[in-house]
Each structure stands twice: as structure tokens, then as C-alpha cells.
């Protein structure tokens, strides 16, 4: 009986935590050490390598990608199949362990948060290979 009470209390706590979230990012929630927010990710790899991976990912998803280099940043303009325009902004971050790249999604008008999350998650997964 005590085990059942613990299970009910734990389930209730999880429901309360999830109910308080404006948007639910299961991967970000479960991976505590991750440096993620809703619209950006920090991935391992140089700016150049991550930019190439991002462009390849967009192309693989059937999306056109226009790359523009701006000093220490790279922007990749594209749009979803539904026509929502966005730009991936990649910036170099040097750390004591090497180089990382911050990737941020900026929407031009209406956003497609699911697509943004999918893009960032795919880039993050590619950087871990």
C-alpha cells in the first residue's frame, strides 16, 4: 500500500511539473546537462562544419537553403513546405575544450515551432556522431 501511495504522489508531481510548462521540450527536460532552450542549441563542432551539416540537413528535408557568411556568424535562410520563412543563425563559441557552434532559429512572421525543434534536434544529433 505504501508503494502505491509513492507511485500516486510521484505521478502527481510529474503532472504538476508538466502542467506548469508553457511549451514542453521532452528532450530538454530529460537531459539536464544540456545547454538547450526552445529556439537554440549549442552543438560540438566548428562553425564551418556545423554550417555544412545544417545546409545538408535542410536539403535532405527538401528545403532550399541560402547561406550567407557574416564575419563570425553564418545565416542560412530557408522556408518550410507550408511557406513559413526562417533563418538558422550559427555563431562560433570558443571554449577551453575546443570550438562549439550555437544554432538559433529566427522566424520571419508566423513560426512553425515543431519544424524548428526538429531542425535543432537533428543538428544536435549529427554533432554527437
Secondary structure, DSSP 4 states (H G I P E B T S, - for coil): -HHHHHHHHHHHHHHHHHHT-SS--HHHHH-TT----SSEEEEES-HHHHHHHHHHHHHHTT---EEEEETTEEEEEEE-TT--EEEEEEEEEEETTEEEEEEEEEEESS--HHHHHHHHHHHHHHHT-
